[in-house]
Amino acid sequence: MIIYKQNIYMNLTFRFFDKETWSIYGVHKTFVILMIFILLRQNITASTLILMSLLSMMEGGLLEKILFTGFLVLLTSRPTLRWMLEGLLFVLSIILIHFIPQNNIIQHMFENSNVLLWVMRIASFGWMSYILYKIILPFSKLFV
């Protein structure tokens, strides 16, 4: 009797500054996570915004995404009740956005409209600027 050993591994990648099609898809997924946090009245910090962005850029299987999200939440937060809720929301968000297909109708609508494409570009720039603002704001209070 021959028993074959199967190698089991997980592969997860991040896509940054790839084709604009991927960026549109990533922005839409980030927007979904942001809306979940806003609707559930969660505190939005610079770390939360950065984590939302990172999670939206992940490619891989659902299990890999859930495990990696869990590790990122453990890495970026302090253990409190709010931390547990936030971590759970991130995991639920990952599960939800995992099932949003790439090349969907909304994505094509943004790709095919020059106006919507510029809205997406401006929104991406605004998102990054807002994260930078949230990072710099505490330092500006030191000099006042």
Secondary structure, DSSP 8 states (H G I E B T S, - for coil): -----------EEE--S--HHHHHHHHHHHHHHHHHHHHTT----HHHHHHHHHHHTEEE-HHHHHHHHHHHHHHHS-SSHHHHHHHHHHHHHHHHHHTS-SS-HHHHHHHH-HHHHHHHHHHHHHHHHHHHHHHHHHHHGGG-
